[in-house]
Amino acid sequence: MTFNKCSVRGKLYGYMMDEAGNEVQDIEKLNAIDFQGKDSDFEWYDKKLLDAIEQNDNDVHKFFTLLSLCHTVMSEEKNGEIIYQAQSPDDHALVSASRTFGFTFIV
């Protein structure tokens, strides 16, 4: 599983629209946002979510705080890097996405 889209208090993020207002289905043609330290398989294209985080949107901050806390993931540090282990690929994807957006789960 990968974190592709979300809705935070009715605002949609990750849904890329074309000029006609239709959702873009072939996102590989778009340029992914470059995150430093992201998981190699994580791609994100919608800058609106980053803008909301940078503008300290309270609802978005609560959303990612809950994603980074409510899960069954175990973390450990190896060579200065936090490694996540999860039985559920869903939990791993959500916690990894939270870390990419700046909300890091650390034990």
Stockholm file with secondary structure:
# STOCKHOLM 1.0

chainA/1-107         MTFNKCSVRGKLYGYMMDEAGNEVQDIEKLNAIDFQGKDSDFEWYDKKLLDAIEQNDNDVHKFFTLLSLCHTVMSEEKNGEIIYQAQSPDDHALVSASRTFGFTFIV
#=GR chainA/1-107 SS CCCCCEEETTEEESCCBCTTSCBCSCGGGSCCCCCTTCCTTCCCCCHHHHHHHHTTCHHHHHHHHHHHHSSCCEEEEETTEEEEECSCHHHHHHHHHHHHTTCCCCC
#=GC SS_cons         CCCCCEEETTEEESCCBCTTSCBCSCGGGSCCCCCTTCCTTCCCCCHHHHHHHHTTCHHHHHHHHHHHHSSCCEEEEETTEEEEECSCHHHHHHHHHHHHTTCCCCC
//
